[in-house]
Amino acid sequence: MMNIPKILGTKIWTALILATLLTAGLFALPQPRKPNAGNPRAASWPEARSPEARNQDEMRVEGEQRFRTNCGRCHMAPHKFPPRMMATFVRHMRVRATITDEDMRFILVYMTQ
């Protein structure tokens, strides 16, 4: 190799090597990918989700709002129980708290997901 360090100076030569190594290291890093990029039915990307899944999410959000409105005065956010148990709880509270049938259905969707 030629006497390049003498020509450029030791500090400049060191900075040049360091910059080259850092640049090469950045290009060697893997590129970020979308989760499930190869799967067209990936549930994490809204544009790839079916209308039924979007409708289910809307029902869950509506159920959460109705839970907060009707149940949140006395109860904290629900624990996860099996759907059959939740249905029993919600039916019981529907009678006690005079919740409409529509509210009960939305709340049940929210509590079972």
C-alpha positions, 0 to 999 in steps of 0.5 A: 500500500502507498504511504497514504497516511503520510499524504492525508495525515493520521487524523484525516485517515482515521476519520475516513476509515471510521466513516467508511466502516460506519457507512458499510455497517448501516447498509448491512443492517436488515431493512424493517418489514411489515409484520406478516408481509408475505401473508395477504390476510394479515390481521394487523393491517387494516387494508388486508382485513375482511369486512367481518373483522372490521365489523367485529372490531366496531362492535367491540368498540361500541361494546366497550363504550356501552360497558363504560356507560352502563356498567362502569359506574359500579364495575371495573374493566372485566376480567377474561372469563369463558364466553358462556360464563360472560353470557350468564353474567351479562344476562344477570346484570341485564335484568338487574341494571335494566340494560337493553337487549342491544346493549347486552349484545354489544357488551357481550362482544366486548367482554368475550374478546 
